[in-house]
Amino acid sequence: MSTVRPVGEIIARAAQLARSFRARGLPVVFVNVTGAAPGRTDAGPRNVSSFPVDWTELVPELERRPNDHLVRKERVGAFIGTSLHDYLRQSGVTQILLTGGATSAGVEATARSA
């Protein structure tokens, strides 16, 4: 994947943000892609055989903690087809900060839905 910044730097900064949020008692949400949307046929078959077996897992460098909320998505945006909206509402969240490597896809779609 080609990014404006090196992927390692993006991950390190995201982990630093998560640590800062936890230190202030703020919720941390991680989002990862688990596959294509169910029943989707318009994009043709998806060939994911070239991905590693654990491609849907978060990288350890993000330092996920047991109290962090995990959203597993099958669509481009993290709000579509997930419980993210309900979780944020129940947690009293009124503002969000988004970060990620695919800012012109998943991050943007999530921001638009928010």
Biotite code that builds the C-alpha atoms (Angstrom):
import biotite.structure as struc

atoms = struc.array([
    struc.Atom([0.000, 0.000, 0.000], chain_id="A", res_id=1, res_name="MET", atom_name="CA", element="C"),
    struc.Atom([1.308, 3.424, -0.907], chain_id="A", res_id=2, res_name="SER", atom_name="CA", element="C"),
    struc.Atom([0.669, 6.161, 1.654], chain_id="A", res_id=3, res_name="THR", atom_name="CA", element="C"),
    struc.Atom([1.744, 9.777, 2.126], chain_id="A", res_id=4, res_name="VAL", atom_name="CA", element="C"),
    struc.Atom([3.574, 8.728, 5.289], chain_id="A", res_id=5, res_name="ARG", atom_name="CA", element="C"),
    struc.Atom([5.251, 5.380, 5.952], chain_id="A", res_id=6, res_name="PRO", atom_name="CA", element="C"),
    struc.Atom([2.785, 2.849, 7.371], chain_id="A", res_id=7, res_name="VAL", atom_name="CA", element="C"),
    struc.Atom([4.980, 2.322, 10.448], chain_id="A", res_id=8, res_name="GLY", atom_name="CA", element="C"),
    struc.Atom([4.775, 6.032, 11.240], chain_id="A", res_id=9, res_name="GLU", atom_name="CA", element="C"),
    struc.Atom([0.974, 6.019, 10.845], chain_id="A", res_id=10, res_name="ILE", atom_name="CA", element="C"),
    struc.Atom([0.697, 3.049, 13.208], chain_id="A", res_id=11, res_name="ILE", atom_name="CA", element="C"),
    struc.Atom([3.042, 4.624, 15.790], chain_id="A", res_id=12, res_name="ALA", atom_name="CA", element="C"),
    struc.Atom([1.063, 7.874, 15.787], chain_id="A", res_id=13, res_name="ARG", atom_name="CA", element="C"),
    struc.Atom([-2.254, 6.024, 16.077], chain_id="A", res_id=14, res_name="ALA", atom_name="CA", element="C"),
    struc.Atom([-0.895, 4.047, 19.048], chain_id="A", res_id=15, res_name="ALA", atom_name="CA", element="C"),
    struc.Atom([0.287, 7.289, 20.658], chain_id="A", res_id=16, res_name="GLN", atom_name="CA", element="C"),
    struc.Atom([-3.174, 8.833, 20.215], chain_id="A", res_id=17, res_name="LEU", atom_name="CA", element="C"),
    struc.Atom([-4.803, 5.759, 21.734], chain_id="A", res_id=18, res_name="ALA", atom_name="CA", element="C"),
    struc.Atom([-2.503, 5.964, 24.778], chain_id="A", res_id=19, res_name="ARG", atom_name="CA", element="C"),
    struc.Atom([-3.350, 9.661, 25.186], chain_id="A", res_id=20, res_name="SER", atom_name="CA", element="C"),
    struc.Atom([-7.089, 8.980, 24.975], chain_id="A", res_id=21, res_name="PHE", atom_name="CA", element="C"),
    struc.Atom([-6.877, 6.166, 27.542], chain_id="A", res_id=22, res_name="ARG", atom_name="CA", element="C"),
    struc.Atom([-4.855, 8.377, 29.916], chain_id="A", res_id=23, res_name="ALA", atom_name="CA", element="C"),
    struc.Atom([-7.725, 10.882, 29.825], chain_id="A", res_id=24, res_name="ARG", atom_name="CA", element="C"),
    struc.Atom([-10.428, 8.239, 30.302], chain_id="A", res_id=25, res_name="GLY", atom_name="CA", element="C"),
    struc.Atom([-11.683, 8.628, 26.727], chain_id="A", res_id=26, res_name="LEU", atom_name="CA", element="C"),
    struc.Atom([-12.899, 5.657, 24.689], chain_id="A", res_id=27, res_name="PRO", atom_name="CA", element="C"),
    struc.Atom([-10.659, 4.136, 22.029], chain_id="A", res_id=28, res_name="VAL", atom_name="CA", element="C"),
    struc.Atom([-12.204, 2.387, 19.036], chain_id="A", res_id=29, res_name="VAL", atom_name="CA", element="C"),
    struc.Atom([-10.273, 0.280, 16.553], chain_id="A", res_id=30, res_name="PHE", atom_name="CA", element="C"),
    struc.Atom([-11.775, -0.630, 13.193], chain_id="A", res_id=31, res_name="VAL", atom_name="CA", element="C"),
    struc.Atom([-10.641, -3.390, 10.917], chain_id="A", res_id=32, res_name="ASN", atom_name="CA", element="C"),
    struc.Atom([-11.918, -4.951, 7.725], chain_id="A", res_id=33, res_name="VAL", atom_name="CA", element="C"),
    struc.Atom([-13.044, -8.558, 7.920], chain_id="A", res_id=34, res_name="THR", atom_name="CA", element="C"),
    struc.Atom([-14.078, -9.090, 4.294], chain_id="A", res_id=35, res_name="GLY", atom_name="CA", element="C"),
    struc.Atom([-16.393, -8.006, 1.527], chain_id="A", res_id=36, res_name="ALA", atom_name="CA", element="C"),
    struc.Atom([-19.994, -7.059, 2.199], chain_id="A", res_id=37, res_name="ALA", atom_name="CA", element="C"),
    struc.Atom([-22.233, -10.143, 2.269], chain_id="A", res_id=38, res_name="PRO", atom_name="CA", element="C"),
    struc.Atom([-24.184, -10.770, -0.919], chain_id="A", res_id=39, res_name="GLY", atom_name="CA", element="C"),
    struc.Atom([-22.203, -8.208, -2.899], chain_id="A", res_id=40, res_name="ARG", atom_name="CA", element="C"),
    struc.Atom([-21.884, -9.268, -6.517], chain_id="A", res_id=41, res_name="THR", atom_name="CA", element="C"),
    struc.Atom([-21.500, -6.009, -8.461], chain_id="A", res_id=42, res_name="ASP", atom_name="CA", element="C"),
    struc.Atom([-17.741, -5.794, -7.843], chain_id="A", res_id=43, res_name="ALA", atom_name="CA", element="C"),
    struc.Atom([-17.074, -9.322, -9.049], chain_id="A", res_id=44, res_name="GLY", atom_name="CA", element="C"),
    struc.Atom([-15.290, -12.027, -7.097], chain_id="A", res_id=45, res_name="PRO", atom_name="CA", element="C"),
    struc.Atom([-12.759, -10.949, -4.513], chain_id="A", res_id=46, res_name="ARG", atom_name="CA", element="C"),
    struc.Atom([-9.395, -12.620, -4.637], chain_id="A", res_id=47, res_name="ASN", atom_name="CA", element="C"),
    struc.Atom([-7.954, -12.389, -1.136], chain_id="A", res_id=48, res_name="VAL", atom_name="CA", element="C"),
    struc.Atom([-5.713, -15.441, -1.472], chain_id="A", res_id=49, res_name="SER", atom_name="CA", element="C"),
    struc.Atom([-2.672, -13.173, -1.730], chain_id="A", res_id=50, res_name="SER", atom_name="CA", element="C"),
    struc.Atom([-3.340, -11.692, 1.722], chain_id="A", res_id=51, res_name="PHE", atom_name="CA", element="C"),
    struc.Atom([-1.697, -13.263, 4.783], chain_id="A", res_id=52, res_name="PRO", atom_name="CA", element="C"),
    struc.Atom([-3.887, -15.548, 6.882], chain_id="A", res_id=53, res_name="VAL", atom_name="CA", element="C"),
    struc.Atom([-4.125, -12.939, 9.646], chain_id="A", res_id=54, res_name="ASP", atom_name="CA", element="C"),
    struc.Atom([-4.847, -9.951, 7.353], chain_id="A", res_id=55, res_name="TRP", atom_name="CA", element="C"),
    struc.Atom([-7.978, -9.011, 9.303], chain_id="A", res_id=56, res_name="THR", atom_name="CA", element="C"),
    struc.Atom([-6.135, -8.742, 12.616], chain_id="A", res_id=57, res_name="GLU", atom_name="CA", element="C"),
    struc.Atom([-4.911, -5.473, 14.106], chain_id="A", res_id=58, res_name="LEU", atom_name="CA", element="C"),
    struc.Atom([-1.157, -5.105, 14.194], chain_id="A", res_id=59, res_name="VAL", atom_name="CA", element="C"),
    struc.Atom([0.325, -5.551, 17.697], chain_id="A", res_id=60, res_name="PRO", atom_name="CA", element="C"),
    struc.Atom([2.009, -2.133, 17.493], chain_id="A", res_id=61, res_name="GLU", atom_name="CA", element="C"),
    struc.Atom([-1.413, -0.519, 17.995], chain_id="A", res_id=62, res_name="LEU", atom_name="CA", element="C"),
    struc.Atom([-1.304, -1.865, 21.576], chain_id="A", res_id=63, res_name="GLU", atom_name="CA", element="C"),
    struc.Atom([-5.015, -2.736, 21.763], chain_id="A", res_id=64, res_name="ARG", atom_name="CA", element="C"),
    struc.Atom([-6.283, -3.020, 25.336], chain_id="A", res_id=65, res_name="ARG", atom_name="CA", element="C"),
    struc.Atom([-9.208, -5.123, 26.628], chain_id="A", res_id=66, res_name="PRO", atom_name="CA", element="C"),
    struc.Atom([-11.357, -2.016, 27.218], chain_id="A", res_id=67, res_name="ASN", atom_name="CA", element="C"),
    struc.Atom([-10.864, -0.709, 23.676], chain_id="A", res_id=68, res_name="ASP", atom_name="CA", element="C"),
    struc.Atom([-13.867, -1.196, 21.433], chain_id="A", res_id=69, res_name="HIS", atom_name="CA", element="C"),
    struc.Atom([-13.326, -3.189, 18.245], chain_id="A", res_id=70, res_name="LEU", atom_name="CA", element="C"),
    struc.Atom([-15.472, -2.714, 15.148], chain_id="A", res_id=71, res_name="VAL", atom_name="CA", element="C"),
    struc.Atom([-15.199, -5.358, 12.469], chain_id="A", res_id=72, res_name="ARG", atom_name="CA", element="C"),
    struc.Atom([-16.510, -3.991, 9.192], chain_id="A", res_id=73, res_name="LYS", atom_name="CA", element="C"),
    struc.Atom([-17.361, -5.478, 5.826], chain_id="A", res_id=74, res_name="GLU", atom_name="CA", element="C"),
    struc.Atom([-18.105, -2.205, 4.070], chain_id="A", res_id=75, res_name="ARG", atom_name="CA", element="C"),
    struc.Atom([-16.023, 0.874, 3.355], chain_id="A", res_id=76, res_name="VAL", atom_name="CA", element="C"),
    struc.Atom([-17.360, 2.953, 6.270], chain_id="A", res_id=77, res_name="GLY", atom_name="CA", element="C"),
    struc.Atom([-17.180, 1.882, 9.922], chain_id="A", res_id=78, res_name="ALA", atom_name="CA", element="C"),
    struc.Atom([-20.775, 2.960, 10.645], chain_id="A", res_id=79, res_name="PHE", atom_name="CA", element="C"),
    struc.Atom([-22.408, 0.936, 7.864], chain_id="A", res_id=80, res_name="ILE", atom_name="CA", element="C"),
    struc.Atom([-23.623, -2.454, 9.075], chain_id="A", res_id=81, res_name="GLY", atom_name="CA", element="C"),
    struc.Atom([-21.913, -2.191, 12.490], chain_id="A", res_id=82, res_name="THR", atom_name="CA", element="C"),
    struc.Atom([-22.893, -1.165, 16.007], chain_id="A", res_id=83, res_name="SER", atom_name="CA", element="C"),
    struc.Atom([-20.438, 1.766, 16.083], chain_id="A", res_id=84, res_name="LEU", atom_name="CA", element="C"),
    struc.Atom([-23.133, 4.452, 16.218], chain_id="A", res_id=85, res_name="HIS", atom_name="CA", element="C"),
    struc.Atom([-24.872, 2.730, 19.139], chain_id="A", res_id=86, res_name="ASP", atom_name="CA", element="C"),
    struc.Atom([-21.588, 2.269, 21.004], chain_id="A", res_id=87, res_name="TYR", atom_name="CA", element="C"),
    struc.Atom([-20.618, 5.933, 20.627], chain_id="A", res_id=88, res_name="LEU", atom_name="CA", element="C"),
    struc.Atom([-24.073, 7.128, 21.673], chain_id="A", res_id=89, res_name="ARG", atom_name="CA", element="C"),
    struc.Atom([-24.134, 4.853, 24.741], chain_id="A", res_id=90, res_name="GLN", atom_name="CA", element="C"),
    struc.Atom([-20.640, 6.068, 25.656], chain_id="A", res_id=91, res_name="SER", atom_name="CA", element="C"),
    struc.Atom([-21.729, 9.711, 25.466], chain_id="A", res_id=92, res_name="GLY", atom_name="CA", element="C"),
    struc.Atom([-19.315, 10.489, 22.625], chain_id="A", res_id=93, res_name="VAL", atom_name="CA", element="C"),
    struc.Atom([-20.177, 13.681, 20.735], chain_id="A", res_id=94, res_name="THR", atom_name="CA", element="C"),
    struc.Atom([-16.903, 14.185, 18.830], chain_id="A", res_id=95, res_name="GLN", atom_name="CA", element="C"),
    struc.Atom([-14.557, 11.741, 17.151], chain_id="A", res_id=96, res_name="ILE", atom_name="CA", element="C"),
    struc.Atom([-10.973, 11.805, 15.919], chain_id="A", res_id=97, res_name="LEU", atom_name="CA", element="C"),
    struc.Atom([-10.234, 9.535, 12.959], chain_id="A", res_id=98, res_name="LEU", atom_name="CA", element="C"),
    struc.Atom([-6.917, 8.236, 11.759], chain_id="A", res_id=99, res_name="THR", atom_name="CA", element="C"),
    struc.Atom([-5.812, 5.504, 9.412], chain_id="A", res_id=100, res_name="GLY", atom_name="CA", element="C"),
    struc.Atom([-3.859, 4.524, 6.373], chain_id="A", res_id=101, res_name="GLY", atom_name="CA", element="C"),
    struc.Atom([-6.642, 4.563, 3.777], chain_id="A", res_id=102, res_name="ALA", atom_name="CA", element="C"),
    struc.Atom([-7.773, 8.144, 4.270], chain_id="A", res_id=103, res_name="THR", atom_name="CA", element="C"),
    struc.Atom([-9.372, 8.416, 0.824], chain_id="A", res_id=104, res_name="SER", atom_name="CA", element="C"),
    struc.Atom([-11.502, 5.323, 1.400], chain_id="A", res_id=105, res_name="ALA", atom_name="CA", element="C"),
    struc.Atom([-12.361, 3.903, 4.817], chain_id="A", res_id=106, res_name="GLY", atom_name="CA", element="C"),
    struc.Atom([-11.457, 6.951, 6.906], chain_id="A", res_id=107, res_name="VAL", atom_name="CA", element="C"),
    struc.Atom([-13.277, 9.315, 4.558], chain_id="A", res_id=108, res_name="GLU", atom_name="CA", element="C"),
    struc.Atom([-16.389, 7.120, 4.371], chain_id="A", res_id=109, res_name="ALA", atom_name="CA", element="C"),
    struc.Atom([-16.465, 6.856, 8.155], chain_id="A", res_id=110, res_name="THR", atom_name="CA", element="C"),
    struc.Atom([-16.085, 10.636, 8.519], chain_id="A", res_id=111, res_name="ALA", atom_name="CA", element="C"),
    struc.Atom([-18.940, 11.255, 6.092], chain_id="A", res_id=112, res_name="ARG", atom_name="CA", element="C"),
    struc.Atom([-21.201, 8.851, 7.971], chain_id="A", res_id=113, res_name="SER", atom_name="CA", element="C"),
    struc.Atom([-20.294, 10.408, 11.312], chain_id="A", res_id=114, res_name="ALA", atom_name="CA", element="C"),
])
